[in-house]
Amino acid sequence: MTQARPHLLIKGAAIVGEGRQDLRITDGRISEMGNFQPNGNETVIEADGLVLLPAFVDLHTHVREPGREDAETIETASRAAVIGGYSAISPMANTHPVADTAGVVEQVYRLGQQTGRVDLFPIGAVTKDLMGEQLSEMSAMAESEARVRIFSDDGKCVFDPLVMRRALEYVKTFDGVIAQHAQEPRLTQGAQMNEGSVSAELGLTGWPAIAEESIIARDILLAEHVGSRLHICHLTTAGGVELVRWAKSRGVRVTAEVTPHHLLLTDEMARGYDAVYKVNPPLRSHADVLALRAGLIDGTIDIVATDHAPHPGEDKDCEWQSAAFGMLGLETALGVVVQALTESGSRIDWKLIADRMAIAPARIAGYAEHGQSITVGSSANLVLVDPMSSRTVNRESMASMSKNTPYDGMTLPTRITHTIYGGVVVMESGVAL
């Protein structure tokens, strides 16, 4: 675990909305902002030319522990997280055993605390064993030490409308959130990639956009009827963006996320049959990508979430049809998002990035000590970014135990120089401490 550093001085960072300032951190909180000289009793970070943001919060992570420690552990995921600028991540429930009881979520929460570099706030399952039939012990998980507030069967859709309605009603009692993996299973049997011209050419079973959009539409109506909070996981289609936009115009309590890879990559990547591009939900068309970017910029899509999905080599280095779905996301998220926004013709808007990657996800989940505005008294969960630098991705040097990144060899814009968690530097120059 990282040794405590109770006093820290960040010199000359560019703070969104505040200009260049020095920032003094004491006992894990921002104690002063202005123009200071070192007092001789603090560690100094020279941040001239760097941008200071609240550290990122990921509401969609797969850490694989317990049960698949050959793919990832909480320790390796925590290292990947801080390299990516995250101070809090939310592990999904599809572990072995499934996180559908207070005991399992408490185990994950405590293991996260032991890393000393990132907070892990587990997401509980909606249904027992992710079977979509009986509701899980949501109340017990909410009242546990882990204080679970988000519930999802991610990887599987809660496809029964009655079960979904009951889940929305149940979490409303403690202002919880149901995060839906929108995939109508009867429309995606055997599906391998986005349904379209590329799937037809490659002879791979297509995954139609309507399979996602039909569930989003149904659940928006259910959430409106119940008056409960609904979160759409990994939105991928232009039609889905329009549905969320429509729901928000009606006052439905719906939020949505997009992954970095769905902002940048398209189904054209499947042409080489490289299973590193096989992901659930699938990479979509260029038109979908443009709609997702526009939705993120205008606020229809609330947050970026990584859907970090590590897999060992034997699960990905095989023929496409047999390969597992998923790709890494934690370590490369910021660079991919900046690249996607740059390709859309947008200037880098650090206020927007801070909101979509830190402030809004913390607000949705209720993570009070994360995603705070950078002001005196705020928690010192922070990230320093060099906006003029870049990083070439090398899968072999990544902190994640698995290496299934689609960005290997790609040069991505910006570089994270420091991640600060509770006033402690937990990542410096690309190395988790």
C-alpha positions in Angstrom: 0.0 0.0 0.0 1.1 3.6 -0.7 2.6 5.5 2.2 0.7 8.6 3.3 1.9 12.0 2.2 -0.1 14.4 4.3 1.1 17.6 2.6 1.2 18.3 -1.1 1.7 21.4 -3.2 0.7 21.5 -6.9 2.3 24.5 -8.6 0.9 26.3 -11.6 -1.8 23.9 -12.8 -4.5 25.1 -15.1 -7.8 24.6 -13.3 -11.0 24.6 -15.3 -12.8 27.9 -14.6 -10.1 29.1 -12.3 -7.1 29.7 -14.5 -3.5 28.9 -13.3 -3.2 28.5 -9.6 -1.3 26.7 -6.9 -3.1 24.2 -4.8 -2.2 23.0 -1.4 -3.4 19.7 -0.1 -3.5 18.8 3.6 -4.9 15.7 5.3 -6.5 14.6 2.0 -8.4 17.8 1.2 -7.7 21.0 -0.7 -6.7 23.5 2.0 -5.7 26.5 0.0 -5.8 27.8 -3.6 -3.8 30.8 -4.9 -0.1 31.6 -5.3 2.2 30.0 -2.7 5.8 29.2 -2.1 6.8 25.8 -0.7 6.9 25.7 3.1 9.6 23.0 3.2 7.2 20.5 4.7 5.4 19.3 1.6 5.9 17.4 -1.6 5.9 19.8 -4.6 4.5 18.9 -8.1 5.6 21.4 -10.8 2.4 21.5 -12.9 3.2 24.3 -15.4 1.5 23.4 -18.7 -0.7 20.7 -17.0 -4.5 20.6 -16.6 -5.9 19.7 -13.2 -9.2 17.8 -13.1 -11.2 15.9 -10.6 -10.1 12.3 -10.8 -12.3 10.1 -13.0 -15.1 7.8 -11.8 -16.0 4.7 -13.8 -19.5 3.2 -13.3 -18.9 0.2 -15.4 -15.8 -2.0 -14.7 -15.2 -5.7 -14.7 -12.5 -6.7 -12.2 -13.2 -10.5 -12.5 -12.4 -11.1 -8.8 -13.8 -13.3 -7.3 -13.7 -16.2 -9.7 -11.6 -15.3 -12.7 -8.4 -14.1 -11.2 -6.6 -15.4 -14.3 -8.1 -12.5 -16.2 -7.9 -9.7 -13.7 -7.7 -9.1 -9.9 -8.8 -6.2 -7.8 -5.1 -5.3 -7.3 -4.3 -5.3 -11.1 -7.5 -3.4 -11.9 -6.7 -0.8 -9.3 -3.3 -0.2 -11.0 -4.9 0.1 -14.4 -7.5 2.5 -12.9 -5.0 5.0 -11.5 -2.9 4.9 -14.7 -6.1 5.9 -16.4 -6.8 8.7 -13.9 -9.5 7.0 -11.9 -10.0 7.4 -8.2 -13.2 5.3 -8.0 -14.4 2.3 -10.1 -17.6 0.3 -9.9 -17.2 -3.5 -10.4 -20.0 -5.2 -12.2 -21.8 -8.1 -10.6 -21.0 -10.9 -13.1 -18.3 -12.5 -11.0 -18.1 -16.1 -9.6 -20.0 -16.1 -7.3 -22.3 -13.5 -8.6 -22.5 -10.3 -6.5 -26.1 -10.8 -5.5 -25.7 -10.9 -1.8 -24.3 -8.6 0.9 -21.5 -11.0 1.6 -20.1 -10.9 -1.9 -20.3 -7.1 -2.3 -18.7 -6.5 1.1 -15.8 -8.8 0.1 -15.2 -6.8 -3.1 -15.5 -3.5 -1.3 -12.9 -4.5 1.4 -10.5 -5.8 -1.1 -10.7 -2.5 -2.9 -9.9 -0.6 0.3 -6.8 -2.8 0.8 -5.3 -1.5 -2.4 -4.9 2.0 -0.9 -5.1 3.6 -4.3 -8.7 3.6 -5.5 -12.2 3.2 -4.1 -14.2 0.2 -5.4 -18.0 0.6 -5.1 -19.5 -2.7 -6.1 -22.6 -2.9 -8.4 -25.1 -5.5 -7.2 -27.0 -7.9 -9.4 -30.6 -7.2 -10.1 -31.6 -10.8 -10.1 -30.3 -13.9 -8.4 -27.4 -15.5 -10.2 -28.2 -13.1 -13.1 -31.0 -15.5 -14.2 -33.5 -12.7 -14.8 -36.2 -14.5 -12.6 -36.0 -13.6 -8.9 -34.9 -10.3 -7.5 -31.6 -10.4 -5.6 -31.0 -9.2 -2.0 -30.9 -5.6 -3.1 -32.0 -4.2 0.2 -29.3 -6.1 2.1 -26.7 -5.0 -0.3 -27.9 -1.4 0.0 -27.6 -1.6 3.8 -24.3 -3.4 3.8 -20.9 -1.9 4.4 -20.6 -1.5 0.6 -23.7 0.8 0.5 -24.7 -0.4 -3.0 -26.8 2.0 -4.9 -26.5 0.7 -8.5 -27.8 -2.7 -9.6 -27.2 -4.4 -12.9 -27.2 -7.8 -14.5 -24.7 -6.4 -17.0 -23.7 -9.0 -19.6 -27.4 -10.1 -19.5 -30.5 -8.1 -20.0 -33.3 -8.0 -17.5 -35.6 -9.0 -20.3 -38.8 -9.9 -18.4 -40.8 -6.6 -18.1 -42.5 -7.7 -14.9 -39.2 -8.4 -13.2 -37.8 -5.1 -14.5 -40.8 -3.2 -13.2 -40.5 -4.8 -9.7 -36.8 -4.0 -9.7 -37.5 -0.3 -10.5 -40.1 -0.2 -7.7 -37.8 -1.9 -5.2 -34.8 0.5 -5.6 -37.1 3.5 -5.5 -37.5 3.0 -1.8 -33.8 4.0 -1.2 -33.2 6.1 -4.4 -31.3 3.3 -6.1 -30.6 2.9 -9.8 -31.2 0.0 -12.1 -28.5 0.0 -14.8 -29.8 -2.0 -17.8 -27.8 -4.0 -20.3 -30.2 -3.3 -23.2 -30.3 -6.5 -25.4 -33.4 -8.3 -26.4 -32.1 -11.9 -26.2 -34.5 -13.3 -28.8 -33.2 -10.8 -31.4 -29.6 -11.6 -30.7 -29.3 -15.4 -30.6 -25.9 -16.3 -32.0 -25.2 -12.6 -32.8 -21.5 -11.9 -33.4 -21.3 -8.2 -34.5 -23.4 -5.3 -35.7 -26.1 -6.2 -38.2 -25.3 -4.4 -41.5 -23.3 -4.6 -44.7 -20.1 -5.6 -43.0 -21.7 -8.6 -41.1 -23.3 -9.6 -44.4 -20.0 -9.5 -46.2 -18.2 -11.4 -43.5 -20.9 -14.0 -43.0 -21.2 -13.3 -39.3 -24.6 -13.3 -37.6 -25.8 -9.7 -37.2 -26.8 -7.9 -34.0 -29.6 -5.5 -34.9 -29.8 -2.0 -33.4 -33.5 -2.7 -32.6 -32.5 -5.3 -30.1 -31.0 -2.6 -28.0 -33.5 0.1 -28.8 -36.6 -1.9 -28.1 -35.4 -2.6 -24.5 -34.4 1.1 -24.0 -37.9 2.2 -25.2 -39.6 -0.4 -22.9 -37.6 0.5 -19.9 -38.0 4.3 -20.4 -41.8 3.7 -20.2 -41.5 1.5 -17.2 -39.2 4.0 -15.4 -41.7 6.8 -16.2 -44.6 4.7 -14.9 -42.8 3.8 -11.7 -41.1 7.2 -11.2 -37.8 5.4 -10.6 -34.2 5.9 -11.7 -33.0 4.1 -14.9 -29.5 4.1 -16.3 -28.7 2.8 -19.8 -25.4 0.9 -20.0 -23.1 1.2 -23.0 -25.4 3.0 -25.4 -24.4 2.2 -29.0 -27.0 3.3 -31.6 -28.2 6.6 -33.0 -31.8 5.4 -32.3 -30.9 4.8 -28.7 -29.6 8.4 -28.4 -32.9 9.7 -29.7 -34.9 7.6 -27.3 -32.9 8.9 -24.3 -33.3 12.5 -25.6 -37.0 12.0 -25.9 -37.2 10.5 -22.4 -35.4 13.4 -20.9 -37.7 15.8 -22.6 -40.6 14.1 -20.8 -38.9 14.3 -17.4 -38.1 10.6 -17.1 -35.4 9.9 -14.6 -33.1 8.3 -17.1 -29.3 8.6 -17.5 -27.0 7.0 -20.1 -23.4 6.1 -20.6 -21.2 5.6 -23.7 -17.9 3.7 -23.8 -14.7 5.1 -25.2 -14.5 2.3 -27.8 -18.0 3.0 -29.1 -17.0 6.7 -29.6 -14.0 5.8 -31.7 -14.2 2.4 -33.3 -16.7 1.0 -35.9 -17.8 -2.4 -37.2 -15.3 -2.0 -40.1 -12.7 -3.2 -37.6 -14.2 -6.7 -37.8 -13.0 -7.2 -41.4 -9.8 -8.8 -40.2 -11.6 -11.2 -37.9 -9.4 -10.1 -35.0 -11.4 -10.9 -31.9 -9.9 -8.0 -30.0 -12.7 -6.0 -31.7 -15.5 -8.4 -30.5 -17.4 -6.6 -27.8 -20.9 -6.7 -26.3 -22.8 -4.6 -27.4 -21.0 -4.6 -30.7 -19.1 -1.9 -32.5 -21.6 -0.1 -34.7 -21.6 2.0 -37.9 -19.9 5.3 -38.5 -23.3 7.0 -38.4 -23.9 5.6 -34.9 -20.5 6.8 -33.7 -21.3 10.3 -34.9 -24.6 10.3 -33.1 -23.0 9.0 -29.9 -20.4 11.8 -30.0 -23.1 14.4 -30.6 -25.1 13.0 -27.7 -22.1 13.1 -25.4 -21.4 16.7 -26.3 -25.0 17.9 -25.9 -25.6 16.1 -22.7 -28.1 13.5 -23.9 -25.5 11.0 -22.9 -24.5 11.8 -19.3 -21.2 10.0 -18.8 -18.3 8.0 -20.2 -18.0 4.5 -18.7 -15.2 2.1 -19.8 -16.9 -1.3 -19.7 -13.3 -2.5 -18.9 -13.6 -6.2 -19.8 -10.3 -8.1 -19.4 -9.9 -11.6 -20.8 -6.9 -14.0 -20.8 -5.2 -14.7 -24.1 -6.9 -18.1 -24.6 -10.3 -16.5 -24.5 -9.5 -13.9 -27.3 -6.7 -15.4 -29.4 -9.0 -17.8 -31.2 -11.5 -17.7 -34.1 -14.1 -14.9 -33.9 -17.1 -17.1 -33.2 -15.5 -18.8 -30.2 -13.9 -15.7 -28.7 -15.2 -13.9 -25.6 -16.8 -10.5 -25.8 -15.0 -7.5 -24.4 -11.9 -5.2 -24.4 -9.8 -3.3 -21.9 -10.7 0.3 -21.2 -9.4 1.8 -18.0 -5.9 2.8 -19.0 -6.7 4.4 -22.3 -10.1 6.0 -21.7 -9.1 9.7 -21.6 -6.9 9.5 -24.7 -9.7 7.6 -26.7 -12.3 10.2 -25.7 -10.1 13.1 -26.6 -9.3 11.4 -29.9 -13.0 10.9 -30.7 -14.0 14.4 -29.8 -11.1 15.8 -31.9 -12.2 13.7 -34.9 -15.7 15.2 -34.5 -14.2 18.6 -35.0 -14.6 19.7 -31.4 -11.9 21.5 -29.4 -10.8 19.8 -26.2 -13.3 21.0 -23.7 -11.9 20.1 -20.3 -15.0 21.3 -18.5 -17.0 18.8 -20.5 -14.5 16.0 -19.9 -14.5 16.7 -16.2 -18.3 16.5 -16.1 -18.7 13.4 -18.2 -15.8 11.4 -16.7 -15.9 12.6 -13.1 -18.6 14.9 -11.8 -21.7 13.4 -13.5 -20.8 9.7 -12.7 -20.2 10.5 -9.1 -23.5 12.4 -8.9 -25.4 9.5 -10.5 -23.9 7.0 -8.1 -23.9 9.2 -5.0 -20.1 8.9 -4.5 -19.9 12.0 -2.3 -16.1 12.1 -2.0 -15.4 11.8 -5.7 -16.1 14.0 -8.7 -16.1 17.2 -6.7 -15.4 20.6 -8.1 -11.9 21.8 -7.4 -12.4 24.2 -4.5 -11.1 24.7 -1.0 -12.5 22.0 1.3 -13.0 19.4 -1.5 -11.6 15.9 -1.4 -8.2 15.7 -3.0 -9.1 13.1 -5.6 -7.4 14.7 -8.6 -5.7 14.0 -11.9 -3.1 16.0 -13.8 -3.1 15.8 -17.6 -0.5 17.0 -20.1 -2.7 18.2 -23.0 0.2 18.7 -25.4 1.7 15.2 -25.0 0.6 11.8 -26.3 1.0 8.1 -25.5 1.6 5.2 -27.7 -0.2 2.2 -26.4 1.8 -1.0 -25.8 -0.3 -3.9 -24.7 2.7 -5.7 -23.0 3.4 -2.8 -20.7 -0.2 -2.4 -19.5 -1.0 -2.8 -15.8 -4.0 -5.0 -16.5 -3.4 -8.7 -16.2 -5.1 -9.2 -19.5 -3.9 -7.6 -22.8 -7.0 -7.5 -25.0 -6.7 -3.8 -25.9 -7.8 -2.7 -29.4 -5.4 0.2 -29.2 -2.1 -1.6 -29.3 0.4 0.5 -31.3 -2.0 3.5 -31.5 -0.8 6.9 -30.5 -3.5 8.6 -28.4 -3.5 12.3 -27.5 -2.8 13.7 -24.0 -0.9 12.0 -21.2 -1.9 11.6 -17.5 1.1 12.5 -15.4 -0.3 12.1 -11.8 -3.3 10.6 -10.1 -4.0 11.7 -6.6 -6.3 9.7 -4.3 -7.2 11.2 -0.9 -4.3 13.6 -1.1 -1.8 10.8 -1.9 0.0 10.5 -5.3 -0.9 7.0 -6.4 0.3 7.2 -10.0 3.2 9.2 -11.4 4.6 9.2 -14.9 2.5 6.2 -15.9 3.5 4.0 -12.9 1.1 2.9 -10.3 2.6 3.4 -6.8 
